[in-house]
Amino acid sequence: MNIYPKTSVNFEGLDKLIVYVEKYKGIELQFFDENGIMEQIDIKTPVEKLLKRVPCIKEITIHPPLCNYDIESIMLKDISIIENQLKTCVILARKYDIKINLLYHTQIDFIKHKALTIDKIKSLLKIIEGENVLLILENLFMFDEKECTVFKLAEYINHPNLKVCFDICHMYCKANIYKTDIESFAKKYLNLDLCRNYIHQVHFSYTVDNDGYIVRKTHGRVHDNVEELKYDLGLLAKYGMDRCNYITEVSEDDYDLRVDQLKELDMLEKVCNQ
């Protein structure tokens, strides 16, 4: 298991996280809406700045803006936005001999994807075929779905450059919305074979007070203690998520100090090394 920290495209708190970046040689970079809603983002500049600062990095996940930037909306507006992002990722991956992952959310279910986007996604995958670049889709919780859409998409398209980022907090949110205990919900939501075949990385954090979707501060927090963290690791391990990359996606009060993410990284590393 690789344990990667997460920082913003402005590198907030990177000096605090750098020991883990250097140790595991990976990181996730979060973009924000600095260029306006659904506009192109500059991947090249921050990646090259980061590699100058931490040249030992071997894997970078690019997380586009959080709001109004799901893959179907961008494809509907202008698919060349994603095409150019993937082309940039290919150039950077070749130039620096690293793996680059481009991660997108989706907010429509599999039935709508089959009707609207499958051919478009396949055309995007042709750009990165055979390259050290992945297009990664992440599970969300704000829409109704019979099965986990990102797994269904990955299975249906079945392309080596299309993978899944599984966000454990988002699964907890859905379970809480449906007032279902997490073990029962996971049995319906997850499939061991699909997880093993398609998950590349996990967004790992804690969901507070059986919430995660009503009160903002309950979403994606540091685990309260080692026991809670062990429980979540054990739950994911049941579904084959014990050998993928773990990215600590932790919300906190001070992103320059990264106190909570450092605590999460420390607990996660100690538990995994036991």
C-alpha positions as CSV (number, residue, x, y, z in Angstrom):
1,M,0.0,0.0,0.0
2,N,1.2,3.5,-0.9
3,I,0.1,6.4,1.4
4,Y,0.0,9.7,-0.4
5,P,-0.8,13.1,1.1
6,K,-3.0,15.6,-0.6
7,T,-2.4,19.3,-1.0
8,S,-3.8,22.2,-3.1
9,V,-2.4,23.3,-6.4
10,N,-0.9,26.2,-4.4
11,F,1.0,23.7,-2.2
12,E,-0.6,24.8,1.1
13,G,1.1,22.9,3.9
14,L,3.4,20.9,1.5
15,D,6.4,21.7,3.8
16,K,4.6,19.8,6.6
17,L,3.6,16.9,4.3
18,I,6.8,16.5,2.4
19,V,8.3,13.7,4.5
20,Y,5.4,11.5,3.4
21,V,5.7,12.6,-0.2
22,E,9.4,11.8,-0.3
23,K,8.8,8.4,1.4
24,Y,6.0,7.1,-0.8
25,K,6.8,9.2,-3.9
26,G,3.3,10.3,-4.6
27,I,0.8,13.1,-4.0
28,E,-2.6,14.4,-5.1
29,L,-3.0,18.0,-6.2
30,Q,-6.4,19.7,-5.8
31,F,-7.4,22.5,-8.2
32,F,-10.1,25.1,-7.4
33,D,-12.3,27.4,-9.6
34,E,-9.6,30.0,-10.1
35,N,-10.3,30.2,-13.8
36,G,-14.0,30.3,-13.6
37,I,-16.7,27.6,-13.8
38,M,-15.9,24.7,-16.2
39,E,-12.9,26.4,-17.8
40,Q,-9.5,24.9,-18.7
41,I,-7.1,24.4,-15.8
42,D,-3.3,24.7,-16.1
43,I,-1.9,21.3,-15.2
44,K,1.6,21.8,-16.6
45,T,2.8,24.7,-14.4
46,P,2.0,23.3,-10.9
47,V,3.2,19.8,-11.8
48,E,6.6,21.2,-13.0
49,K,6.9,23.4,-10.0
50,L,6.1,20.4,-7.7
51,L,8.7,18.2,-9.4
52,K,11.4,20.9,-9.0
53,R,10.6,21.0,-5.3
54,V,10.2,17.2,-4.9
55,P,12.0,15.6,-7.8
56,C,11.7,12.0,-6.4
57,I,7.9,12.0,-7.0
58,K,6.8,9.1,-9.2
59,E,3.0,9.5,-9.2
60,I,0.7,12.5,-9.2
61,T,-3.1,12.6,-9.2
62,I,-4.7,15.7,-10.6
63,H,-8.0,16.5,-9.0
64,P,-9.9,19.2,-11.0
65,P,-12.1,21.8,-9.3
66,L,-14.7,20.4,-6.9
67,C,-17.8,22.3,-8.0
68,N,-19.4,22.3,-11.5
69,Y,-16.6,20.2,-12.9
70,D,-18.0,16.7,-13.3
71,I,-16.9,14.8,-16.4
72,E,-20.3,14.8,-18.1
73,S,-20.7,18.6,-17.7
74,I,-17.2,19.3,-19.2
75,M,-17.8,16.9,-22.1
76,L,-21.2,18.6,-22.7
77,K,-19.6,22.1,-22.7
78,D,-16.4,21.3,-24.6
79,I,-14.8,17.8,-24.7
80,S,-11.6,19.4,-25.9
81,I,-11.0,20.7,-22.4
82,I,-10.5,17.1,-21.2
83,E,-8.7,16.1,-24.4
84,N,-6.1,18.8,-23.9
85,Q,-5.8,17.9,-20.2
86,L,-5.0,14.3,-21.1
87,K,-2.6,15.3,-23.8
88,T,-0.8,17.5,-21.3
89,C,-0.7,14.6,-18.8
90,V,0.9,12.4,-21.5
91,I,3.5,14.9,-22.3
92,L,4.4,15.4,-18.6
93,A,4.4,11.6,-17.9
94,R,6.8,11.0,-20.8
95,K,9.1,14.0,-20.0
96,Y,9.5,13.2,-16.3
97,D,9.0,9.4,-16.4
98,I,6.1,9.5,-13.9
99,K,2.5,8.3,-13.7
100,I,-0.1,11.0,-13.9
101,N,-3.8,10.4,-13.0
102,L,-6.6,12.7,-14.0
103,L,-9.5,12.3,-11.6
104,Y,-13.1,13.3,-12.4
105,H,-16.4,13.1,-10.4
106,T,-19.6,12.1,-12.0
107,Q,-23.1,13.0,-10.9
108,I,-25.3,10.9,-13.3
109,D,-26.0,7.2,-13.0
110,F,-24.9,4.4,-15.3
111,I,-28.1,4.3,-17.4
112,K,-27.6,8.0,-18.3
113,H,-23.9,7.4,-19.0
114,K,-24.8,4.6,-21.4
115,A,-27.2,6.9,-23.3
116,L,-25.0,10.0,-23.2
117,T,-21.3,9.6,-22.6
118,I,-19.8,6.1,-23.3
119,D,-18.5,6.9,-26.8
120,K,-17.1,10.2,-25.5
121,I,-15.2,8.5,-22.7
122,K,-13.9,5.9,-25.1
123,S,-12.6,8.6,-27.3
124,L,-10.8,10.2,-24.4
125,L,-9.2,6.9,-23.5
126,K,-7.7,6.6,-27.0
127,I,-5.5,9.6,-26.1
128,I,-3.9,7.9,-23.2
129,E,-3.9,4.3,-24.5
130,G,-0.5,2.7,-23.7
131,E,0.6,5.7,-21.8
132,N,1.5,6.0,-18.1
133,V,-1.7,8.1,-17.6
134,L,-5.0,7.1,-16.0
135,L,-8.4,8.6,-16.3
136,I,-10.0,8.0,-12.8
137,L,-13.6,8.3,-11.9
138,E,-14.7,8.9,-8.3
139,N,-17.9,7.8,-6.5
140,L,-20.1,10.6,-5.2
141,F,-23.2,10.5,-3.0
142,M,-25.5,13.4,-4.1
143,F,-27.6,11.4,-6.6
144,D,-29.7,8.2,-6.7
145,E,-28.1,5.1,-8.2
146,K,-29.0,1.4,-8.1
147,E,-25.4,0.3,-8.2
148,C,-22.1,2.2,-7.8
149,T,-21.9,4.1,-11.1
150,V,-18.1,4.4,-11.4
151,F,-17.6,0.6,-11.1
152,K,-20.3,-0.1,-13.6
153,L,-18.7,2.3,-16.0
154,A,-15.2,0.8,-15.5
155,E,-16.5,-2.7,-16.0
156,Y,-18.6,-1.8,-19.1
157,I,-15.8,0.1,-20.9
158,N,-13.1,-2.2,-19.5
159,H,-10.1,-0.2,-20.6
160,P,-6.7,-0.5,-18.8
161,N,-6.4,3.3,-18.5
162,L,-9.8,3.8,-16.9
163,K,-9.8,3.2,-13.1
164,V,-11.8,4.1,-10.0
165,C,-11.0,6.3,-7.0
166,F,-13.1,5.1,-4.1
167,D,-14.0,7.7,-1.5
168,I,-15.0,6.0,1.8
169,C,-16.6,9.2,3.2
170,H,-18.9,9.3,0.2
171,M,-20.0,5.8,0.9
172,Y,-20.7,6.7,4.6
173,C,-22.7,9.7,3.4
174,K,-24.9,7.5,1.2
175,A,-25.4,5.0,4.0
176,N,-26.4,7.8,6.4
177,I,-28.8,9.3,3.9
178,Y,-30.5,5.9,3.6
179,K,-30.2,5.4,7.4
180,T,-28.4,2.1,6.8
181,D,-25.5,0.7,8.8
182,I,-22.3,0.8,6.9
183,E,-21.7,-2.9,6.8
184,S,-25.1,-3.6,5.3
185,F,-24.8,-0.7,2.8
186,A,-21.3,-1.9,1.7
187,K,-22.6,-5.3,0.9
188,K,-25.1,-3.8,-1.6
189,Y,-22.8,-1.0,-2.8
190,L,-19.5,-2.9,-3.3
191,N,-18.4,-6.0,-5.3
192,L,-15.1,-7.6,-4.4
193,D,-14.2,-8.5,-8.0
194,L,-15.0,-5.0,-9.3
195,C,-13.0,-3.4,-6.5
196,R,-10.0,-5.6,-7.1
197,N,-10.1,-5.1,-10.9
198,Y,-10.8,-1.3,-11.1
199,I,-9.8,0.6,-7.9
200,H,-6.5,2.5,-8.3
201,Q,-6.8,4.7,-5.2
202,V,-8.8,5.4,-2.1
203,H,-9.7,8.7,-0.6
204,F,-9.4,8.0,3.0
205,S,-11.0,10.0,5.9
206,Y,-13.5,9.8,8.7
207,T,-17.3,10.7,8.6
208,V,-18.4,12.4,11.9
209,D,-21.7,12.0,13.8
210,N,-23.3,9.7,11.3
211,D,-23.6,12.6,8.9
212,G,-21.1,13.8,6.3
213,Y,-23.7,15.6,4.1
214,I,-25.8,18.0,6.3
215,V,-23.1,19.7,8.5
216,R,-20.1,20.5,6.4
217,K,-17.6,19.9,9.2
218,T,-18.6,16.3,9.5
219,H,-17.4,15.4,6.0
220,G,-13.9,14.1,5.3
221,R,-12.3,14.6,8.8
222,V,-9.4,13.0,10.6
223,H,-10.3,9.8,12.4
224,D,-11.0,10.3,16.1
225,N,-8.7,7.5,17.1
226,V,-6.7,4.4,15.9
227,E,-9.6,2.1,16.6
228,E,-12.0,4.0,14.2
229,L,-9.3,4.1,11.6
230,K,-8.6,0.3,11.9
231,Y,-12.3,-0.4,11.5
232,D,-12.5,1.6,8.2
233,L,-9.3,0.0,6.9
234,G,-10.7,-3.5,7.8
235,L,-14.0,-2.7,6.1
236,L,-12.2,-1.7,2.9
237,A,-9.9,-4.7,3.1
238,K,-13.0,-7.0,2.9
239,Y,-13.5,-5.6,-0.6
240,G,-10.0,-5.9,-1.8
241,M,-8.9,-2.4,-1.1
242,D,-5.7,-3.3,0.8
243,R,-3.1,-2.9,-1.9
244,C,-4.1,0.3,-3.7
245,N,-3.0,3.8,-3.1
246,Y,-4.4,5.6,0.0
247,I,-4.8,9.3,-0.2
248,T,-5.6,11.2,3.0
249,E,-8.3,13.6,1.9
250,V,-8.8,15.4,5.2
251,S,-10.7,18.6,5.7
252,E,-9.3,20.8,8.5
253,D,-9.2,24.3,10.0
254,D,-5.7,25.3,9.0
255,Y,-4.5,24.0,5.6
256,D,-1.0,25.6,6.1
257,L,-0.3,23.6,9.2
258,R,-2.1,20.4,8.1
259,V,-2.4,19.2,11.7
260,D,-5.3,16.8,11.0
261,Q,-3.9,15.3,7.8
262,L,-0.6,14.7,9.6
263,K,-2.4,12.9,12.4
264,E,-4.3,10.8,9.8
265,L,-1.1,10.0,7.9
266,D,0.7,9.0,11.1
267,M,-2.1,6.7,12.3
268,L,-2.6,5.2,8.9
269,E,1.1,4.4,8.5
270,K,1.4,2.9,12.0
271,V,-1.6,0.7,11.5
272,C,-0.4,-0.5,8.1
273,N,3.0,-1.3,9.5
274,Q,1.7,-3.4,12.4
